[in-house]
Structure formats: C-alpha cells, structure tokens
C-alpha cells in the first residue's frame, strides 16, 4: 500500500513538473533567424527588437543570419525547426510571397509550414531614376517608357524579389515594357543606378533614400499608404491610379507550423509592448518603416493575400527564375 501511494505521488509530481515546464516558456534563450545577410532592413529590424523582446520575455533573443536563395534557405530552416517557441524567424514578402510565387523549387509551403505571429513593420518601396535622364518626375517617366517600349531598363535586388514583381505589376497596369536587370541585392543595384549604368531602379525605400537625399537618384513614385514625410513631393502609386501597386514590404515574425497558441500569443503581446517604446519606435521609423504590430490572424491573412497577388502577376507575365 505504501509503495502504491509513493508511486502515485511520484506520478502526480512528474505530471505537475511536466505541466510546470510547459507553462514556464521560455526557460532558455530564443533563436531569431534572419534569412538574409547582416546589414539589410530585415536584419536591422530584427536586431532593434531582439534585446527588448528578450527582456520582456525573460530570456535572451539571439539573432542569427542565414542568407542565400533570396531568403529561402533561412526560411526553410525555420520551417524545419522544432515548434517549441525557441526557433523564430523573420518573414518578408520575398520569403513568403514573391519568391514562392516565381520559384517552384522553394523547399517549403508558405500556407502550411509556418505559424504567423506578428507583422512588426512595413516599408515603402520606391521607383527612382538617374538624375541626368530627360525626365525627373513620374509623368515624364511614364510618357517616356510608353513612347519608346524597351528602351529603358530597371534594376532590382534580384529575380523574384518584391520590387522585381512589383515592377512587373506596374508594367501590367500601365501596359508598358521595360527590361529587367536583376542584381545580387540592393547594394550593387544601387551602385549601378547611381552611376547611370541602368536608368531606373525599384527598391525598398530605406536603402534608396540616402541616395535620393544626396540627389544622386530622383524619386518618382512610392508605394506607401500616404506620401512619405521625407519625400513630400513624390506621389504614391494610389495617387497616380495604380492602387494595386501600392504595396509595402513587411517584416514579421513566424515560427514553424504547430507552435502552441499560448506561446504565439505571448510573443505577439511582447512584440506589441516593445514597439510601444518611443525609442524603439523611433529606431524602426528611421529606416522609413511604419509600425504595424497586428494579430497573428491578421498577419496570416496578409501573407495569404500577398502570395495570391504575386502568383497572379507571375502567371500573367509568364515569369520564371531563368
């Protein structure tokens, strides 16, 4: 009888210990995987929130970079990780919409392999031109590319990048034709655009804005909800009648599929609290980004919608990774 009682007590203690371990998340450092090299907007936002997020959760949040494949290598690693809350990843339009839309060999399924947690921030995109071109505003650019189809080319950070597919969307909406010149990232694309090697560039605003401010590039039109304060004279795509192109680049948090809802909700609440800090908000907004801080459900819906939009563009323009 004593043995049975001791055994029963032991089982109860083990069950209580297991339950306590399950509710004590996090009990060790959390990895935040950035699917791009250090230095870009995705990496910057991850590092801005990592330290205060760790303080909020009670465990360090350690940023790791795993670049390559347009973000697909790092995203695939997040998809394969254990869904225990200790493996989070940064999600972008490139990794969850444009790249999967154009590349049939992506090693993950956006709809089934991830747990959306929160869209932290969104960044405007901009079409900019070499300053010595015969046009210096959107109307002039549109007239020029309509008048001489194929004469003008544009640079993007790469085949399948968000701005590549956004320019294809622009071409659909305006019935124009420009030659795509893909680069291995924004840096080399901007270098050639500033040098006049390629007349136009479609890029994320944070990386292009310094060159625009220095008048080494001329901003023509931006994808943003309203005019960007730093570029008050530059219209949005909505203003010029292309609302479908008025899309921003998002930077969110995801985890592997099957993450516990209580952990997802805890991370979401912690990020929302972190971005309420004026100092954190200022650092993110200085990149040209807009704080979003939405719900897991809203972010999941946005990811589905963006993937559908870009799949449609790829189909209509008959785009491939070649």
N, C-alpha and C positions, 0 to 999 in steps of 0.2 A: 504493500500500500504506500509506504514511504517512497519507494523507488518510482512508483507510478506518479505520485504527487510531484516529485522532483523533476521527473521527465516532462510532466505537463507544464510545470512552472518554467522549465527551460525552453519549451516550445513557445510559450507565451512571451518570454523575454526576447527570444530570437525574432518573433514576429514584431514585437514592439520596436526592437532595434532596427529591423528592416524598414518598418514604416517611418521611423525617425530619420533614417538615412535618405529615404525617398523624399521626405518633406524638407530636408536640410539643404537642398540645392541652393547655391553652389557650395561645394565643400573643397574645391580645388580650382586652380587657375583655368580660365576660359580662353580658348584659341579663337581669334578672329582672323579668318583667312581673306586676304585681298587678292583677287585673281589677276592682278596687274603688277608691274614693277613699281618700285617706290618712286614717289615724286609726282604722280598724277593726281587728279581731283579725287578719284576713288580712295587712293591711299591717304590723301590729306584728310578727308572727312573721317575715315576710319581712325586715324591717329588723334584727331581732335576729340572724338567721343570716347576713345578707349579708356583713358585714365579716369575720367569722371564716372564712366559707366562702371568700371571696376570698383570704385569707392561706393557707388550706390548699391551694387550687388554684394559687396563684401569680399570679393575675390578679384585678383588682377585679371584684366583682359589683355591678352598678349597678341599683338598684331604680327601676322606672318604674311609675306608676299610670295605668291606663286604665279608668276606670269607665264604667258605663252598661249598660242592658239586663239588670240583675240579674247582671252579671258576664259576660254572653255576648259583649259587644263585645271585651273584653280576651282572653277565651278564644279567640275566633275569630282574633284577631291572632296568638296563639301558634300556633294550628293552621296558619296560612298561612306562618309563618316558615321560614327555611332550617333543615334538620335537622342543623346542623353543631356543635351544642353551645353556640353563643353566644346562643341565644334560649331561655330557660327561662321557665316561667310557674308561678304559684301556682294550685293546683287546690283547689276546695272542693266540698262536697256540693251547694251551689247551682249551681255552674257545670257539674258533671259528672253530676248525678243529678236533683235536683228540678226545676230549670229546663228541662232537656231532656225530662223526663218529662211536663211540662204544656204546653210550648210547641213546637208542631210546626214553627215557623219558625226555630228555633235554627240558625245558619249553620255548624254543624259536627256531625260524628258522633263521639260520645264513644268508641265502640268502635273506630273506625278512624283517627281524625285526630290521636291523641296517643300519645306514648311515656311511660307512667308511670315515674317514677324513684324516689320515696320518699314515704311519708306521714310528715311531720315530727312532727305533733302532732294531738291530738283534743281537742275542747272539749265539756264537758257543756252541755245545754240545760235550761231551767227554765220551769215554769208558775208565775207569780206573780200575786198578787191585790192589789187596792186594799185598804188596811188597814181601811177602815170597812164592809166587806161583812159580812153576817151569818155568814159562815164564815171560819175562819182556818187551816184545815188541809185536806188532800186529801179526807178522808172527808166533811167538811162541804161542800166544793165539789162532789164527785160527787153527793151527795144532792140538792143544790140544783139542779144542771143536769138531773138526772133528773126532779125534781119539777115543774120548770117549763121544758119544752123551748122554746128560742128566746128566753127572757128575757135570758140572759146572752150577751154578745159578747166576743170576744177580739181583741187587737191582734197583728199580726205585722209584721216588717220589710218585707213585700211579698208580692204574689201570686206564688206559685211558689217562695217562699223555703223553706228547710229547715223552719223552725218552722211555717209555714203547713201544709205537707204532713204534718208530724208531728202537728199538732193534728187534722187530718183522719183520721190513723191512730188517734189517741186516740178520736175520735168513733166510728169503726168498731168499735173494741174494746170500748167501753162502751155502744154503742147510744144515744148522746146527740146532741143538736143544739144548737150554739151558732153565733152569727152571726160571720162573719169580717170584720174591719175591717183591710184592708191599708194600710200606710204606706210612705213612701219611705225606708226604713231604720229601724234600731233607735232612733236618736235621737228622732225625732218620735213613734214608737210609745210609747217610754218616757215621754216628756213627758206624753202624754195619759193613760197608765195611772197615773202618779204623781198626776195632777190628778183622777183619778176619772172622766174622760170616757169611759173604757172600763174595765169591771171586771176583766178578765183580760188577761194578756199571756203569750205563749210566745216566749222569746227565748234567745239564746246567754248563757250564764252570765257571761262577762267583762263584758258591757255592763250586765247587770241587777244584778250583785252589789253594786255601790256603793249602789244604791237600797235593796236588801234590807238591807244592813248599817246603813243610816241609818233603817231601819224605815218607809221610805216605800212599800215594797212588802213583801208577805209571800210567801215561797217556799212552794209547796205540794207539789211533786214534781219530781225531777230525772231527767234521762236521763244516767246515768253507770254505770260498772261496779260501783262501791260508793258509799256515802254520801260526799258532798263534805266534807272537813275543815272548811271554813268554814260548812257548814250541817249539823251533825251530827244534828239532829233532823228533817231533811227526808228522807222515804223516796225510793228510786229507783222508776222505773216497774216494774222487775222485782219489787220488794217488794210492790207493790200489784196484782200479777197481770197486768201489761201488758208482758211482756218484749219484744214486738215493737216497742214504742215506745221502748225503752231504747237509743236510738241517739245517737251523738255526731256533732258536726260535725268533719270532718277538714280539715287544712291541709297539702297536699302539694306536691311539685314534679313538673311534667310538662314535656315538650318536644314539638315537632312529631313526627309519625309518621316513622319511618325513621332515627332517631338511631342512630349506631354504638353497639354494645353496650359497647365498651370505655369510651366516654365516659359512658354511663349508669352503668356500674359505678363509674367514677371519682368521679362526682358523688355517687352513693349513699354510697360509702365516706367521702367527705369530710364529708357532712352528718352521718353517724353519729358521726364523730370529733368534729365541732363540738359536738353536743348532749351529749357526754360531759363537756364542760367544766362544772364546777359553777356557774360564774357565768352561763353561757348557759342552762343547765337551769333555774336559779332564775328568770331573767327570763321564760322561757316559762311556767313553772309558776305564776308570779304572776298570769298572765292567767286562771287557772283551768283551764289546758290540761294535758294529760297527754302526755308524750313517747312517741312510737310508734317512729319510726326503723326501719321494716321494709324488706323487699326490694322490688325492682321488681315481681316476680311477685306478691307478697302485696298490694301496692297496686293492681295491675291487677285482681286478683280482687275486692278490696273495692269498687273503682269499678263493676265489672260487677254485683256483688250489690246495691249501693245503687241503681243505676239501675233494676234489675228490681223492687226493693221499691217504689220510688216510682211507677213506671209502673203497678203493680198498684193502689196507692192512688188514683191519678188515674182509672183505669178504673172502679173500684168506686164512687167518689164522684162520677163524671161531672164532673170538674173541668175548667175551661178558663181561659184567661188573661183572659177578659172579666169 
